[in-house]
Each structure stands twice: as structure tokens, then as C-alpha cells.
Amino acid sequence: MRHAWLRLWLAEDMFRMNHLSLLYRVVLAGVLAGAALSVTQAGELPVAPFVARYEVYASGFALGEAVMRLDATGAQGYTMRSDVRPSGLATLVAGQIQEQVSGEIRDHQVRPLHYQRQTETGKRAGTLQLDFDWSAGRIQARDHETQVELPLTPGVLDPLSLNLAVMIDLQRGQLPEQYTLIDATRIKTYQIRTLGEEWLDTPLGRLRTVRINQYTPGKSRNTTFWFAPDQHYLPVRVAQHKNDKEELRMEIRAIERSSR
């Protein structure tokens, strides 16, 4: 799981939302820093539209801000955006990542339709595009100059929609043991385990959280998410570790929600 907000890597490898365009990556799709929450109709979305702002750290040093936004489009449609932007001296070594996705939710199942990620790291830039054709059962993936067609089966997600799917599954109390998503031009499966509850002191107040860990058996890198039940299971912290050493972390700073 990432995030996109699910996978963030520094200088091309350190900024990613794994997931997650969080995730986290958160990581993790978002809005520009300081942008106001627009008026939307929540419709039938299981999660109320929101704008969430995070501070991003690498090896304990503040790098910048990540902003994730969810909007409703009609009764079953959704759009998400995510921005990860370095600040201060971090702009010299870290890049910017922008993600966006549109899709629909049917019977609590998240189905992305179009996903795009743009990265700018130093002198390099790139675009990833994913088009989900559910009726034909295929995904058209274009990463830089590489273009492939992949099989599309129920449950396959993009890195950004993964955040929404996990929030919905946690609300329903039906968290699966794994998630399948497409990353660049490959389909990957990530294992999920619950690590119990933990109380966190945050700018939103003291929050009870549920810790969820995403990992791949045999790999040294894993990502842990702290989801807050009182915030509709929004992730309020995301941390990525490799060989038990923290590489990246996102901490909630503020959240705005539209009314139902």
C-alpha cells in the first residue's frame, strides 16, 4: 500500500506515494498549498470530501508539504489530487510530484478510470498515465516513452485511489489481507497487517489511530499508516522504513471538510 499518499522519494527515488501518492507515497491526488476547499456535493461517497495537509520529512529533516484532496463528482464519481512540494533548501535536491485520478465507487468498490502522475526532479521530468477500461478488462499504461496494455481484474487500483479504498474498507471493518495496484507499467500485490492502536498528539488534537503496515514478503522496505477513526479513517501519519530505518514520514497539519 502506498500512498500516495503512499510512496514518496527524495530526488526521484525519495519522493513517491506508495502509494499514497499518499501515500503517500502518500501517498499518495492534492491541491496547491494554501488553496481553499471548493464547494462540492458529497453525493453517495462513503468518505466526505476533504483537503488534508501534511508536513513531509526525510531522515528527520523537514522537506516541504504534501496536500491531498478528495471531491465528489455526481452520485458515485470521485476525483483526487495530490501535490508534494519541497520548500526552503530542499528545493535544491528534491522534486515535485503531482497526481490526479478520476473514478467511481460502486457497491463500496473503488474503480479508477484515469490516473496521471507528473514528476519534476532537477533536470528530469516525466509523466505516467493510466487508463482503466473496465468493460474491456484492460489498462493502457504509458510511462515516459513506454506504453503497455495490462489485464484489468476487479480490485486493481492506482496508487492514489488506494488511499480512498483503504479508508472505505476500514470504515466497513473489512480490511483485506492484500491490495493489488498498478505502479508504472507493472501490477503489484502488497500484503497488509494490522499493528494495533496508538494515540497520537497532532495539530488536530489527541487522536486514537489504527496502525496498518504495508509490506512485500522478502523486501526490506515497508510503509506504516496511522488511520484516525474519528477523522473518517483519514491517515494522519505515514512512515516508510528500509532495514528498520525511517526514510520518509508525513504528519497531518490540517484538514478541511465539506458538509454532507
C-alpha positions in Angstrom: 0.0 0.0 0.0 1.2 3.5 -0.6 0.3 6.1 -0.9 0.2 8.2 -2.3 -0.3 9.0 -0.4 1.6 6.0 -0.5 5.2 6.4 -1.8 7.4 9.4 -1.5 11.1 9.5 -2.6 13.8 12.2 -2.3 15.4 13.3 -5.6 13.4 11.0 -7.8 13.8 7.9 -5.6 12.8 9.5 -2.3 9.5 11.1 -3.3 6.6 8.7 -4.1 3.1 8.0 -2.7 3.0 4.2 -2.5 1.4 4.6 -2.6 -0.1 7.1 -1.3 0.6 9.3 -3.7 -0.2 9.3 0.0 0.8 7.7 0.2 1.9 8.5 0.0 3.9 7.7 -1.4 1.4 9.0 0.3 0.8 8.8 -0.6 -0.3 9.3 -2.1 -4.0 13.4 -5.7 -3.9 17.0 -4.0 -4.2 20.8 -4.2 -1.7 23.7 -4.2 -0.6 24.8 -0.7 -3.0 27.4 0.6 -5.8 26.6 -1.9 -9.3 26.9 -0.4 -11.7 23.9 -0.3 -14.3 24.3 -3.1 -18.0 23.6 -2.6 -18.9 20.1 -3.8 -21.8 17.8 -3.4 -20.8 14.7 -1.3 -23.4 12.6 -3.1 -23.1 8.9 -2.3 -19.4 8.9 -1.5 -18.6 6.8 1.6 -15.9 9.4 2.6 -16.8 13.1 2.9 -14.8 15.3 0.5 -11.7 16.8 2.2 -8.4 18.7 1.8 -5.7 17.3 4.1 -2.3 19.0 4.5 0.8 17.1 5.7 4.4 18.0 6.6 6.9 15.8 4.8 10.2 14.7 6.5 13.2 12.7 5.2 15.6 11.2 7.8 14.1 13.6 10.4 14.5 16.8 8.3 11.5 18.8 7.0 11.3 18.8 3.3 8.0 20.5 2.5 4.3 20.0 2.2 2.0 17.3 0.8 -1.6 18.2 0.1 -4.3 15.6 -0.7 -7.8 16.5 -1.9 -11.0 14.4 -2.4 -14.0 15.8 -4.3 -17.3 14.2 -5.3 -18.5 14.3 -8.9 -22.1 13.3 -9.1 -23.7 10.5 -7.2 -20.9 7.9 -7.5 -17.9 9.7 -9.0 -14.8 11.0 -7.3 -11.7 12.9 -8.1 -8.5 13.1 -6.1 -5.4 15.3 -6.4 -2.1 15.3 -4.6 0.8 17.7 -4.6 4.1 17.1 -2.9 6.2 20.3 -2.9 9.6 20.9 -1.3 10.4 24.1 0.5 13.4 26.1 1.5 16.8 24.4 0.8 15.0 21.2 0.0 14.0 22.7 -3.4 17.7 22.2 -4.4 17.6 18.5 -4.1 14.0 17.3 -4.0 11.5 17.3 -6.8 7.8 18.0 -7.1 5.1 15.3 -7.7 1.6 15.9 -8.8 -1.0 13.2 -9.1 -4.7 13.2 -10.0 -7.3 10.5 -10.6 -11.0 10.3 -11.5 -13.2 7.3 -10.9 -16.3 5.9 -9.5 -17.5 3.9 -6.4 -19.9 1.0 -6.9 -21.1 -1.2 -4.0 -18.2 0.2 -1.9 -15.7 -0.8 -4.6 -13.3 1.9 -5.8 -12.9 1.8 -9.6 -10.4 4.3 -11.1 -10.9 5.4 -14.6 -8.0 7.8 -15.4 -4.8 8.4 -13.4 -1.9 10.7 -14.1 1.3 11.5 -12.3 3.8 14.2 -13.2 7.2 14.4 -11.7 9.9 17.1 -11.8 13.2 16.3 -10.2 16.1 18.5 -11.1 16.6 18.5 -14.8 14.3 15.5 -15.4 10.6 15.3 -15.8 8.2 12.6 -16.6 4.5 11.7 -16.9 2.7 8.4 -16.1 -0.8 7.9 -17.5 -3.1 5.0 -16.7 -6.5 4.4 -18.5 -8.8 1.8 -16.9 -11.2 0.2 -19.4 -13.4 -1.9 -17.0 -15.8 -3.1 -19.8 -12.9 -4.4 -21.9 -10.9 -5.6 -18.9 -7.7 -3.8 -19.7 -5.4 -1.0 -18.6 -3.5 1.2 -21.0 -0.3 2.4 -19.3 2.1 5.0 -20.6 5.3 5.7 -18.7 7.6 8.2 -20.4 8.0 6.6 -23.8 7.0 3.1 -22.7 3.4 2.0 -23.5 1.9 -1.3 -22.5 -1.5 -3.0 -22.2 -2.2 -4.9 -19.0 -5.1 -7.1 -17.9 -7.7 -5.4 -15.6 -9.3 -7.5 -12.9 -11.7 -6.5 -10.1 -9.9 -4.8 -7.2 -6.9 -3.3 -9.2 -6.1 0.3 -8.1 -3.9 3.1 -8.9 -1.5 4.5 -6.2 -3.8 7.4 -5.3 -7.2 5.6 -5.3 -5.6 3.1 -2.9 -5.9 5.6 -0.1 -9.6 6.0 -0.6 -10.1 2.2 -0.9 -8.4 1.6 2.5 -10.4 4.3 4.2 -13.6 2.8 3.0 -12.6 -0.8 3.9 -11.6 0.4 7.4 -15.0 2.1 7.9 -16.7 -1.1 6.9 -14.5 -3.2 9.1 -13.5 -5.3 6.1 -9.8 -4.7 5.6 -8.4 -7.4 3.2 -5.0 -9.1 3.6 -3.6 -7.6 0.4 -4.2 -4.9 -2.2 -3.4 -5.0 -5.9 -2.3 -1.9 -7.8 -0.6 -0.8 -10.9 2.7 1.0 -10.4 4.2 2.5 -13.6 3.7 -0.4 -16.1 3.6 -3.3 -13.7 0.8 -4.8 -11.5 2.0 -5.5 -7.9 0.4 -7.0 -4.8 1.1 -5.7 -1.3 0.4 -7.5 1.9 -1.4 -5.8 4.8 -1.1 -6.4 8.5 -2.7 -4.6 11.5 -0.3 -3.4 14.2 -2.9 -2.4 16.8 -3.9 1.0 18.1 -1.9 4.1 19.1 -2.7 7.5 20.5 -1.1 10.4 18.7 -0.7 14.1 19.6 -1.4 16.1 16.5 -2.4 19.7 15.5 -5.9 18.3 15.2 -5.7 17.2 18.9 -5.1 13.9 20.5 -6.3 11.1 18.2 -6.8 7.4 18.5 -5.3 5.7 15.5 -5.2 2.3 13.9 -1.8 1.3 12.6 -1.7 -0.6 9.3 1.5 -1.9 7.7 2.1 -2.5 4.0 4.9 -4.8 3.0 6.2 -7.2 0.4 7.5 -10.5 1.7 11.3 -10.7 1.4 11.7 -6.9 0.8 13.4 -4.6 3.3 11.2 -1.6 2.7 7.7 -1.3 4.3 5.3 1.5 5.0 3.1 2.1 8.1 0.0 4.2 8.2 -1.8 5.7 11.2 -5.6 5.9 10.3 -7.8 8.0 12.7 -11.3 6.6 13.1 -12.6 10.0 14.4 -11.5 11.5 11.1 -13.3 9.0 8.9 -10.1 6.9 8.9 -8.0 9.6 7.3 -4.3 8.7 7.5 -2.7 11.2 10.0 0.8 9.8 9.8 2.6 7.8 7.2 6.2 6.4 7.7 8.4 4.5 5.3 11.2 2.3 6.6 14.0 0.4 5.0 16.1 -2.1 7.1 14.2 -0.7 10.2 15.5 2.8 9.5 13.0 5.6 8.8 13.4 7.2 5.3 10.3 9.3 5.0 7.4 10.5 7.1 4.3 12.5 6.6 2.5 14.2 9.6 -1.0 15.7 9.4 -1.1 19.5 9.8 -4.7 20.5 8.9 -7.9 19.2 7.4 -10.9 20.8 5.8 -14.1 19.0 5.0 -17.2 20.0 3.0 -20.6 19.4 4.6 -22.6 16.3 3.6 
